[in-house]
Amino acid sequence: MRVAVVGGGPGGLFLATLLRRAAPDIEVTVFERNRAGDTFGFGVVFSDRTLAGIHAADPVLREALARHGRHWDQIEVRLKGERIRCGGNGMAAVSRHTLLRLMQDRAAHSGAELRFDHEARLAELGDYDLVVAADGTGSAIRRELAEEFGVDLGESVRTAAAKFIWFGTDYLFDGLTFVHERGPHGVFAVHGYPISAEVSTFIVETDEASWRAAGLDGFDVGQPPGPSDLASKAYLEELFAEQLGGRRMLVNNSRWGNFRTRRTERWSTLAPRPVALLGDAVHTAHFSVGSGTKMAMEDAVALAAALTEHPGDLAGALAGYEAAAQPSVWAIQGSAGPSLSWWEHFGRYHDAFEPWQFSYHFLSRSITDARLARRDPTFVAETHRGWLARHGAEPLHSELELAGVTLKGRVLTVTEGLATEPDSGVELPLFAERPPGTGADQRWGARVRAPGLEGSLAEARDQLAALVAAGPALVAVHGGTPLNRTLLCEQARLRHGVPALLVDEELDRDRAVTAVLSGRADLVGLSEPGEDARGHHDQ
């Protein structure tokens, strides 16, 4: 069997190594359009919890991280002069250049042929039994076979509103560090982490309004890879000078972009010829929760196993590849959605929250209070103490002044047109619009349905703004997706200054505590609240 791997990144090189080691009779050729020493970006980071399958398949990554990488356990959030840390987040990172060099050596030693400075097209690969497209998010092969992969029908690409740019720095962070600074033109944030004994990765994100106000839109990102945006480098070096301690920022094809989340339902095709997609060519997930390199290498493990388990049966092998690899990718993308959304709105959170709540809001964007407590009980306990100092009681049992009455806690029973506090009997009628004849001094709540599709969120925000203008005592958000419900609640409380009631029939105590403690909602509403949500054990 002859396999052509188009793309010499970690995913393609790992596949070549695994195939040659598992089945030496398989001939593997890797085609890479860049030269052997070329690499863009600075480092790759991996979570300890996600590497077992890769390490079991081949030790090249483990050895690279152990010999050349940096490891840490804590995440640090820097905001408004404070530094807050949360442990239990074991991670390791290594220079992308170092990792590629080691993987190139490993693949060549395993017997794969590596052809650099060669941009292979599908038409020239007719002599191969299988073509694997590992040629990145702009995959030429995926575009060429768009109809076969159902790109028009089965693929969804979401372009994030936030802007990001990838630098390095000779300032050494202790571990994964998030820095937030409000400058003269807006809020900018950094993802920083060490990748060697000399260099850290330094990714900057901001919203488009801040980016344009700072005059950072002058660089032509349409030119071929290579040149870096030096004007942005100079601006950001000055903005983050104190955080960098006078150290330099480093460039390597550093230019602004918008992250694109790709989801493709079909990963392989047999017609007009056998082709499989791998890594960024078929899926992406925002770098705040997942490593694209890790995902590509896991794809390689699944594809190599499927090909060796189904000798002579390409249809069975490719079906097995998709069945094995897709579930973990869908799970990562599910977690990445709320995280990417957080980065699109972090300027609002920067201004609204004190550092302790901001850090908790950030770290709980994809996980709950209980899961965070298992990682770092001290961090969660200190967050609860911050809430207690402000409110005098645990999150679900804190009083809330609402339209002239005091609610004893933060959990309400919600029916179609009524929100009731079970312990006090306080009732608030809920309407989808302001009820006729209701005076401004009467208590009522606006009932807003969150959309099921992200594209409809703008319309829901407009509806919310119209209802808020009528003067409700609170906004109750129900229906739709969990993320859209949360975003509308935050829109109500953080932009319009109206208390938000998050309605979720399946909300348990843990998620209810997380929603209130993080500041995503002021109240939680359940159809039938039981001891789960109303119990007295908030820790």
C-alpha positions as CSV (number, residue, x, y, z in Angstrom):
1,M,0.0,0.0,0.0
2,R,1.2,3.5,-0.9
3,V,0.1,6.5,1.2
4,A,0.8,10.2,0.3
5,V,0.6,12.6,3.3
6,V,0.2,16.2,2.1
7,G,1.4,18.4,4.9
8,G,4.5,18.0,7.0
9,G,3.2,19.4,10.3
10,P,3.1,17.3,13.5
11,G,-0.1,15.5,12.5
12,G,1.2,14.4,9.1
13,L,4.7,13.4,10.4
14,F,3.2,11.5,13.3
15,L,0.9,9.5,10.9
16,A,3.9,8.7,8.8
17,T,5.9,7.4,11.8
18,L,3.0,5.3,13.1
19,L,2.2,3.7,9.8
20,R,5.8,2.8,9.1
21,R,6.3,1.4,12.6
22,A,3.1,-0.6,12.6
23,A,3.2,-1.9,9.0
24,P,6.6,-1.6,7.4
25,D,5.2,-2.8,4.1
26,I,3.2,0.5,3.8
27,E,5.1,3.0,1.7
28,V,4.6,6.5,3.0
29,T,5.7,9.8,1.4
30,V,5.2,13.2,3.1
31,F,4.9,16.3,0.9
32,E,5.6,19.6,2.6
33,R,5.3,22.9,0.8
34,N,7.8,24.7,3.1
35,R,11.5,23.9,3.6
36,A,12.5,21.6,6.4
37,G,13.6,24.3,8.8
38,D,10.6,26.6,8.2
39,T,8.0,27.0,10.8
40,F,5.5,29.6,11.7
41,G,4.4,30.4,15.2
42,F,6.4,29.8,18.4
43,G,5.2,27.0,20.6
44,V,2.6,24.3,21.2
45,V,1.0,23.5,24.6
46,F,-0.5,20.3,25.8
47,S,-2.6,19.4,28.8
48,D,-1.3,16.5,30.9
49,R,-4.8,14.9,30.9
50,T,-5.0,14.6,27.2
51,L,-1.6,13.0,26.2
52,A,-2.1,9.4,27.2
53,G,-3.1,8.1,23.8
54,I,-0.4,10.0,22.0
55,H,2.3,8.8,24.4
56,A,1.1,5.2,24.1
57,A,1.3,5.3,20.3
58,D,4.9,6.7,20.2
59,P,7.1,8.4,22.7
60,V,8.4,11.2,20.4
61,L,6.2,13.9,22.0
62,R,6.9,12.7,25.5
63,E,10.6,12.8,24.9
64,A,10.4,16.3,23.3
65,L,8.5,17.7,26.2
66,A,10.8,16.0,28.8
67,R,14.1,17.0,27.1
68,H,13.2,20.4,25.6
69,G,9.9,21.6,27.0
70,R,8.6,23.4,30.1
71,H,6.0,22.0,32.5
72,W,3.7,23.8,35.0
73,D,0.6,23.2,37.2
74,Q,-0.9,26.6,37.8
75,I,-2.8,29.1,35.6
76,E,-2.2,32.7,36.5
77,V,-4.6,35.6,35.8
78,R,-3.2,39.1,35.9
79,L,-5.8,41.9,36.2
80,K,-5.8,45.5,37.7
81,G,-2.5,44.9,39.6
82,E,-3.5,41.6,41.1
83,R,-2.2,38.1,40.2
84,I,-4.5,35.2,41.0
85,R,-3.5,31.6,40.5
86,C,-5.4,28.3,40.1
87,G,-3.6,25.0,40.4
88,G,-4.5,21.5,39.1
89,N,-3.9,22.5,35.5
90,G,-0.9,20.4,34.5
91,M,0.4,21.4,31.1
92,A,3.6,21.3,29.1
93,A,4.8,23.3,26.1
94,V,7.6,23.0,23.6
95,S,9.0,25.1,20.8
96,R,7.2,24.2,17.5
97,H,10.5,24.3,15.7
98,T,12.1,21.8,18.1
99,L,9.1,19.5,17.9
100,L,9.0,19.5,14.1
101,R,12.7,18.8,13.9
102,L,12.4,15.8,16.2
103,M,9.3,14.5,14.4
104,Q,11.0,14.9,11.0
105,D,13.9,12.8,12.3
106,R,11.6,10.2,13.8
107,A,9.5,9.9,10.6
108,A,12.6,9.6,8.4
109,H,14.2,7.1,10.7
110,S,11.0,5.0,10.5
111,G,11.4,4.8,6.7
112,A,9.0,7.5,5.5
113,E,10.2,9.6,2.6
114,L,10.0,13.4,3.3
115,R,9.8,15.8,0.4
116,F,10.2,19.4,1.4
117,D,9.6,22.6,-0.7
118,H,7.0,20.6,-2.6
119,E,3.4,21.7,-2.8
120,A,1.7,18.5,-3.9
121,R,-1.6,18.6,-5.9
122,L,-4.1,15.8,-6.0
123,A,-3.6,15.3,-9.8
124,E,0.1,14.3,-9.3
125,L,-0.7,11.7,-6.6
126,G,-2.5,9.2,-8.8
127,D,0.0,6.4,-8.0
128,Y,-0.9,6.4,-4.3
129,D,-3.7,4.2,-2.8
130,L,-4.6,6.8,-0.2
131,V,-4.0,10.5,0.0
132,V,-4.1,12.1,3.5
133,A,-4.7,15.8,3.5
134,A,-2.9,17.2,6.6
135,D,-2.3,20.6,4.9
136,G,-3.9,22.9,7.4
137,T,-7.0,25.0,7.7
138,G,-6.6,26.3,4.2
139,S,-6.4,22.8,2.8
140,A,-6.1,22.9,-1.0
141,I,-7.2,19.2,-1.3
142,R,-10.3,19.8,0.8
143,R,-11.3,22.7,-1.4
144,E,-10.6,20.6,-4.5
145,L,-13.0,17.9,-3.3
146,A,-15.5,20.2,-1.6
147,E,-18.5,18.5,-3.1
148,E,-17.3,15.0,-2.1
149,F,-16.7,16.1,1.5
150,G,-20.1,17.9,1.5
151,V,-18.5,21.2,2.4
152,D,-21.4,23.2,1.2
153,L,-23.9,21.2,3.2
154,G,-22.0,19.5,6.0
155,E,-19.4,22.0,6.9
156,S,-19.8,25.0,9.1
157,V,-17.1,27.6,9.6
158,R,-17.6,30.3,12.3
159,T,-15.3,33.3,12.2
160,A,-14.7,34.8,15.6
161,A,-15.2,38.6,16.2
162,A,-12.1,38.9,18.3
163,K,-8.7,39.7,16.7
164,F,-5.6,37.8,17.6
165,I,-1.9,37.9,16.8
166,W,0.9,35.5,17.6
167,F,4.3,36.7,19.0
168,G,7.0,35.3,21.1
169,T,9.0,37.0,23.9
170,D,12.3,36.6,25.7
171,Y,10.3,37.3,28.9
172,L,9.8,33.9,30.7
173,F,6.4,33.3,32.2
174,D,6.2,30.7,35.0
175,G,3.3,28.9,33.3
176,L,0.1,29.6,31.4
177,T,-0.6,33.3,32.1
178,F,-3.4,35.5,31.1
179,V,-2.7,39.3,31.2
180,H,-5.4,41.9,30.7
181,E,-4.6,45.6,30.2
182,R,-6.9,48.5,29.4
183,G,-4.9,50.9,27.2
184,P,-5.8,54.3,25.7
185,H,-7.7,52.6,22.8
186,G,-9.4,49.6,24.5
187,V,-8.8,46.3,26.3
188,F,-6.1,43.9,25.2
189,A,-5.3,40.5,26.6
190,V,-2.4,38.1,26.4
191,H,-2.1,34.3,26.5
192,G,1.5,33.7,27.6
193,Y,3.4,30.5,28.3
194,P,7.1,29.3,28.3
195,I,8.2,27.0,25.5
196,S,11.9,26.8,26.3
197,A,14.5,28.1,28.8
198,E,14.7,31.3,26.7
199,V,11.4,32.0,25.0
200,S,7.7,32.3,25.8
201,T,4.7,32.3,23.4
202,F,2.8,35.7,23.6
203,I,-0.6,35.7,21.9
204,V,-2.6,39.0,22.0
205,E,-6.4,39.2,21.6
206,T,-8.6,42.3,21.4
207,D,-12.0,43.3,20.0
208,E,-12.2,44.9,16.5
209,A,-13.2,48.3,17.9
210,S,-10.1,48.5,20.1
211,W,-8.0,47.2,17.2
212,R,-9.2,49.9,14.8
213,A,-9.0,52.6,17.4
214,A,-5.3,51.8,18.0
215,G,-4.6,52.0,14.3
216,L,-3.6,48.4,14.0
217,D,-5.5,47.7,10.8
218,G,-2.8,49.0,8.4
219,F,-0.9,45.8,7.8
220,D,-1.8,43.9,4.6
221,V,-2.6,40.4,5.8
222,G,-3.2,39.4,2.2
223,Q,0.5,39.2,1.4
224,P,2.2,35.7,1.4
225,P,3.4,34.2,4.7
226,G,6.6,35.6,6.1
227,P,6.5,39.4,6.8
228,S,5.4,40.4,10.3
229,D,3.3,43.3,11.5
230,L,6.0,45.5,13.1
231,A,3.7,48.4,13.8
232,S,1.5,46.2,16.0
233,K,4.6,44.8,17.7
234,A,5.8,48.3,18.6
235,Y,2.3,49.3,19.9
236,L,1.9,46.1,22.0
237,E,5.5,46.3,23.4
238,E,4.7,49.7,24.8
239,L,1.3,48.6,26.1
240,F,2.7,45.6,27.9
241,A,6.1,47.0,28.8
242,E,5.5,46.6,32.6
243,Q,4.3,43.1,32.2
244,L,7.3,42.2,30.0
245,G,9.8,43.7,32.4
246,G,11.5,45.5,29.6
247,R,11.9,42.3,27.6
248,R,11.4,42.1,23.8
249,M,8.6,40.7,21.8
250,L,9.7,38.4,18.9
251,V,8.1,38.0,15.5
252,N,7.6,35.1,13.2
253,N,4.9,35.7,10.5
254,S,3.1,37.7,13.2
255,R,0.0,39.2,11.8
256,W,-3.6,39.8,13.0
257,G,-6.3,37.3,12.2
258,N,-9.8,36.1,13.3
259,F,-10.0,32.6,14.6
260,R,-12.1,30.3,12.4
261,T,-13.8,27.3,13.9
262,R,-14.1,24.6,11.3
263,R,-16.5,21.6,11.7
264,T,-16.7,19.1,8.9
265,E,-19.1,16.1,9.1
266,R,-17.4,13.9,6.5
267,W,-13.7,13.3,7.0
268,S,-13.0,10.9,4.1
269,T,-14.2,9.9,0.7
270,L,-13.6,7.0,-1.7
271,A,-14.6,8.8,-4.8
272,P,-13.3,10.0,-7.1
273,R,-10.4,8.5,-5.2
274,P,-9.6,7.6,-1.5
275,V,-8.8,10.7,0.5
276,A,-8.8,11.3,4.3
277,L,-8.7,14.7,6.0
278,L,-6.6,15.1,9.2
279,G,-6.0,17.9,11.7
280,D,-6.8,21.5,10.9
281,A,-7.8,20.5,7.4
282,V,-11.0,19.0,8.9
283,H,-11.5,20.7,12.3
284,T,-10.3,23.5,14.5
285,A,-10.9,24.5,18.1
286,H,-10.0,27.8,19.7
287,F,-6.5,27.7,21.1
288,S,-7.8,28.7,24.6
289,V,-9.0,25.2,25.3
290,G,-7.4,22.9,22.8
291,S,-4.1,22.4,21.0
292,G,-4.6,21.9,17.3
293,T,-1.4,20.0,17.3
294,K,-2.6,17.6,19.9
295,M,-5.9,17.1,18.0
296,A,-4.0,16.4,14.7
297,M,-1.7,13.9,16.4
298,E,-4.7,12.1,17.9
299,D,-6.3,12.0,14.4
300,A,-3.0,10.3,13.3
301,V,-3.3,7.7,16.0
302,A,-6.8,6.9,15.0
303,L,-6.1,6.8,11.3
304,A,-3.0,4.7,11.6
305,A,-4.8,2.2,13.9
306,A,-7.7,2.0,11.4
307,L,-5.5,1.4,8.4
308,T,-3.5,-1.4,10.2
309,E,-6.6,-3.0,11.6
310,H,-8.3,-3.2,8.2
311,P,-5.6,-4.3,5.7
312,G,-6.9,-4.3,2.2
313,D,-10.2,-2.7,3.2
314,L,-10.0,1.1,2.7
315,A,-13.7,1.6,3.1
316,G,-13.7,-0.1,6.5
317,A,-10.5,1.6,7.6
318,L,-11.8,5.1,6.8
319,A,-15.2,4.4,8.5
320,G,-13.3,3.2,11.5
321,Y,-11.1,6.3,11.5
322,E,-14.1,8.6,11.6
323,A,-15.9,6.6,14.3
324,A,-12.8,6.6,16.5
325,A,-11.6,10.2,16.1
326,Q,-14.7,12.3,15.8
327,P,-16.3,12.0,19.3
328,S,-13.3,13.5,21.1
329,V,-13.1,16.3,18.5
330,W,-16.8,17.1,18.9
331,A,-16.3,17.2,22.7
332,I,-13.4,19.6,22.4
333,Q,-15.3,21.9,20.0
334,G,-18.2,21.8,22.4
335,S,-15.9,23.2,25.2
336,A,-14.2,25.6,22.8
337,G,-17.5,27.4,21.9
338,P,-18.0,29.0,25.3
339,S,-14.3,29.7,25.7
340,L,-14.1,31.5,22.3
341,S,-17.2,33.5,23.2
342,W,-15.5,34.6,26.4
343,W,-12.7,36.0,24.5
344,E,-15.1,37.9,22.3
345,H,-16.5,39.7,25.3
346,F,-13.6,39.9,27.8
347,G,-13.5,43.7,27.7
348,R,-17.0,43.8,29.3
349,Y,-15.9,41.3,32.0
350,H,-12.7,43.3,32.6
351,D,-14.7,46.4,33.4
352,A,-17.5,44.7,35.4
353,F,-15.7,42.3,37.8
354,E,-13.2,42.6,40.6
355,P,-10.1,40.4,40.0
356,W,-11.4,37.4,42.1
357,Q,-14.7,37.2,40.2
358,F,-13.1,37.9,36.9
359,S,-10.7,35.0,37.4
360,Y,-13.5,32.7,38.5
361,H,-15.7,33.8,35.5
362,F,-12.8,33.0,33.2
363,L,-11.8,29.7,34.6
364,S,-15.4,28.5,34.9
365,R,-16.3,29.3,31.3
366,S,-16.3,25.6,30.3
367,I,-16.4,23.8,33.7
368,T,-18.3,24.1,37.0
369,D,-17.6,25.1,40.5
370,A,-17.3,21.5,41.7
371,R,-14.8,20.6,38.9
372,L,-12.8,23.7,39.6
373,A,-12.7,22.8,43.3
374,R,-11.3,19.3,42.5
375,R,-8.5,21.0,40.7
376,D,-7.7,23.7,43.2
377,P,-9.9,23.8,46.4
378,T,-8.1,26.8,47.7
379,F,-8.8,28.9,44.6
380,V,-12.6,28.1,44.8
381,A,-12.7,28.6,48.6
382,E,-11.1,32.0,48.2
383,T,-13.7,32.9,45.5
384,H,-16.5,31.9,47.8
385,R,-14.9,34.1,50.5
386,G,-14.9,37.0,48.1
387,W,-18.6,36.5,47.5
388,L,-19.3,36.2,51.3
389,A,-17.4,39.4,52.0
390,R,-19.7,41.2,49.6
391,H,-23.0,39.5,50.1
392,G,-22.9,37.9,53.6
393,A,-24.0,34.5,52.5
394,E,-23.2,31.7,50.0
395,P,-24.3,32.4,46.4
396,L,-27.6,30.6,46.3
397,H,-28.6,32.0,49.8
398,S,-27.7,35.6,49.3
399,E,-30.4,38.2,49.5
400,L,-31.3,40.3,46.5
401,E,-33.3,43.6,46.4
402,L,-35.7,43.4,43.5
403,A,-38.5,45.9,42.8
404,G,-38.9,46.9,46.4
405,V,-38.8,43.5,47.9
406,T,-36.0,41.4,49.3
407,L,-35.6,37.9,47.9
408,K,-34.1,35.5,50.5
409,G,-32.1,33.6,48.0
410,R,-31.2,33.2,44.3
411,V,-33.4,30.2,43.3
412,L,-36.9,30.8,41.9
413,T,-39.6,28.5,40.6
414,V,-40.5,29.5,37.0
415,T,-43.8,28.7,35.2
416,E,-44.9,30.0,31.8
417,G,-45.9,33.4,33.3
418,L,-44.7,33.5,36.8
419,A,-41.4,33.5,38.8
420,T,-41.9,32.6,42.5
421,E,-39.5,32.4,45.4
422,P,-40.5,29.2,47.2
423,D,-39.3,30.2,50.7
424,S,-41.0,33.6,50.8
425,G,-43.9,33.3,48.3
426,V,-42.8,36.5,46.5
427,E,-44.2,36.4,42.9
428,L,-43.3,38.2,39.8
429,P,-45.4,37.9,36.6
430,L,-43.4,37.3,33.5
431,F,-44.4,38.7,30.1
432,A,-42.9,38.5,26.7
433,E,-43.7,42.2,26.4
434,R,-44.8,44.9,28.9
435,P,-48.4,44.1,30.0
436,P,-51.0,46.8,29.1
437,G,-51.8,49.1,32.0
438,T,-48.9,48.1,34.2
439,G,-47.6,51.0,36.2
440,A,-44.0,51.7,36.6
441,D,-44.1,50.9,40.3
442,Q,-45.6,47.3,39.8
443,R,-43.3,44.3,39.8
444,W,-43.0,42.4,36.5
445,G,-40.4,40.5,34.6
446,A,-39.5,40.4,30.9
447,R,-39.5,36.9,29.5
448,V,-37.0,36.4,26.7
449,R,-36.4,33.2,24.7
450,A,-32.7,32.6,23.7
451,P,-32.2,31.5,20.1
452,G,-31.1,28.0,19.2
453,L,-28.8,29.3,16.5
454,E,-25.9,31.6,17.1
455,G,-26.8,33.7,14.0
456,S,-30.1,34.7,15.7
457,L,-28.4,36.2,18.7
458,A,-28.4,39.7,17.4
459,E,-32.1,39.6,16.9
460,A,-32.6,38.4,20.5
461,R,-30.4,41.2,21.8
462,D,-32.6,43.7,20.0
463,Q,-35.7,42.2,21.5
464,L,-34.0,42.3,24.9
465,A,-33.1,46.0,24.5
466,A,-36.8,46.8,23.6
467,L,-38.1,45.0,26.7
468,V,-35.5,46.6,29.0
469,A,-36.6,50.0,27.8
470,A,-40.1,49.2,29.3
471,G,-38.6,49.0,32.8
472,P,-38.9,45.4,34.0
473,A,-37.7,44.4,37.4
474,L,-35.8,41.5,35.9
475,V,-35.2,39.6,32.7
476,A,-35.9,35.9,32.6
477,V,-34.0,34.1,29.8
478,H,-35.1,30.6,28.8
479,G,-34.9,28.2,25.8
480,G,-32.2,28.1,23.2
481,T,-28.7,26.9,23.9
482,P,-26.9,27.1,27.2
483,L,-24.3,29.6,25.7
484,N,-27.0,31.8,24.2
485,R,-28.9,31.9,27.5
486,T,-25.8,32.9,29.3
487,L,-24.9,35.6,26.8
488,L,-28.4,37.2,27.0
489,C,-28.3,37.1,30.8
490,E,-24.9,38.9,30.7
491,Q,-26.3,41.4,28.2
492,A,-29.1,42.2,30.6
493,R,-27.1,42.6,33.8
494,L,-23.8,43.9,32.5
495,R,-25.0,46.2,29.7
496,H,-28.5,47.2,30.6
497,G,-28.1,46.9,34.4
498,V,-31.2,44.8,34.9
499,P,-31.1,41.7,37.1
500,A,-31.0,38.4,35.0
501,L,-32.8,35.2,35.8
502,L,-31.3,32.2,34.1
503,V,-34.0,29.6,33.5
504,D,-32.9,26.0,32.9
505,E,-35.1,23.0,33.8
506,E,-32.0,20.8,34.0
507,L,-29.9,23.1,36.2
508,D,-28.4,21.3,39.2
509,R,-27.0,22.9,42.3
510,D,-23.4,22.8,41.0
511,R,-24.2,24.7,37.8
512,A,-26.6,27.0,39.6
513,V,-23.8,28.0,42.0
514,T,-21.4,28.5,39.1
515,A,-23.8,30.8,37.3
516,V,-24.4,33.1,40.3
517,L,-20.9,33.1,41.7
518,S,-19.3,33.9,38.3
519,G,-21.7,36.8,37.7
520,R,-23.3,35.2,34.7
521,A,-26.7,35.6,36.3
522,D,-28.2,37.1,39.4
523,L,-30.8,34.4,39.9
524,V,-31.5,30.9,38.6
525,G,-34.9,29.5,37.8
526,L,-36.1,25.9,37.7
527,S,-39.4,24.4,36.9
528,E,-39.3,22.1,39.9
529,P,-36.5,23.1,42.2
530,G,-35.5,20.3,44.5
531,E,-32.9,19.9,47.2
532,D,-30.3,19.7,44.5
533,A,-30.5,23.4,43.8
534,R,-31.9,24.7,47.1
535,G,-29.8,22.7,49.6
536,H,-27.5,24.3,52.1
537,H,-24.2,23.0,51.0
538,D,-22.8,25.5,48.5
539,Q,-19.2,24.3,48.9
